[in-house]
Amino acid sequence: MKIQAAEFVTSVGLQGRLPVSHLPQVVLVGRSNVGKSTLINALARRKIARAGGAPGTTRLLNVYRLSLAKAHGELLLMDLPGYGYARGGSSNSGFDRLTARYFEPDPNETPDRPGNVGPSGAVLLVDARHPGLANDREAFTWLQELGLPLVVAATKIDRLTRTARTKNLRAHQTALGHTVLPVSAKLGDGLPTFWAALLAMAEGSLSATMGSSVR
């Protein structure tokens, strides 16, 4: 995918105003050390996202805008804080509450505006080296309950041998019951397929049940 422009837009803290935009929004969810910032930079083909110094240090919702070639328009990548997710908004941690606010904003706080489309879909990023983690499974269940189109991708596949890649991807898919796309931000492996899934979400053509029930 050719990128015409890519930029960091804003960061939103717990008390900050949530973004409102007519552009498609694709949400990135994952553990704090899963490599979301590195993947964003690989998608943008330039450094627009800065990784935290240690897992859990980024507790903001970071917004990035990508302008795409071939009449694909623009989309926003919404990088949520690393776990990060909040089932029913019940968590007491600041970044969990921020995540809950994004998916279920208070109408008095962020009133609807003409053209505000909200999230078009979500991407759950899991570490290829660690299949079946409890918090990944909980995040997957929570995202399914939201009813959004969902893509699951395993990052850092370049850190595994080819044999281990096949074994671990199968283990991830068994644990989640969902197709898992292998991705390497470092080498670019799997990025064309991942881009196709992002575009399908942005254009509203990815089914909410895409890739489910894989066993």
Stockholm file with secondary structure:
# STOCKHOLM 1.0

chainA/1-215         MKIQAAEFVTSVGLQGRLPVSHLPQVVLVGRSNVGKSTLINALARRKIARAGGAPGTTRLLNVYRLSLAKAHGELLLMDLPGYGYARGGSSNSGFDRLTARYFEPDPNETPDRPGNVGPSGAVLLVDARHPGLANDREAFTWLQELGLPLVVAATKIDRLTRTARTKNLRAHQTALGHTVLPVSAKLGDGLPTFWAALLAMAEGSLSATMGSSVR
#=GR chainA/1-215 SS CCEEEEEEEEEECTTSCCCCCSSCEEEEEECTTSCHHHHHHHHHTSCCCCCCSSTTCCCSEEEEEEEETTTTEEEEEEECCTTCCCGGGCCCSHHHHHHHHHHSCCTTTSCCCTTCCCEEEEEEEEETTSTTCHHHHHHHHHHHHHTCCEEEEEECGGGSCHHHHHHHHHHHHHHHTBCEEECCTTTCTTHHHHHHHHHHHHTTCSCTTTTBSCC
#=GC SS_cons         CCEEEEEEEEEECTTSCCCCCSSCEEEEEECTTSCHHHHHHHHHTSCCCCCCSSTTCCCSEEEEEEEETTTTEEEEEEECCTTCCCGGGCCCSHHHHHHHHHHSCCTTTSCCCTTCCCEEEEEEEEETTSTTCHHHHHHHHHHHHHTCCEEEEEECGGGSCHHHHHHHHHHHHHHHTBCEEECCTTTCTTHHHHHHHHHHHHTTCSCTTTTBSCC
//
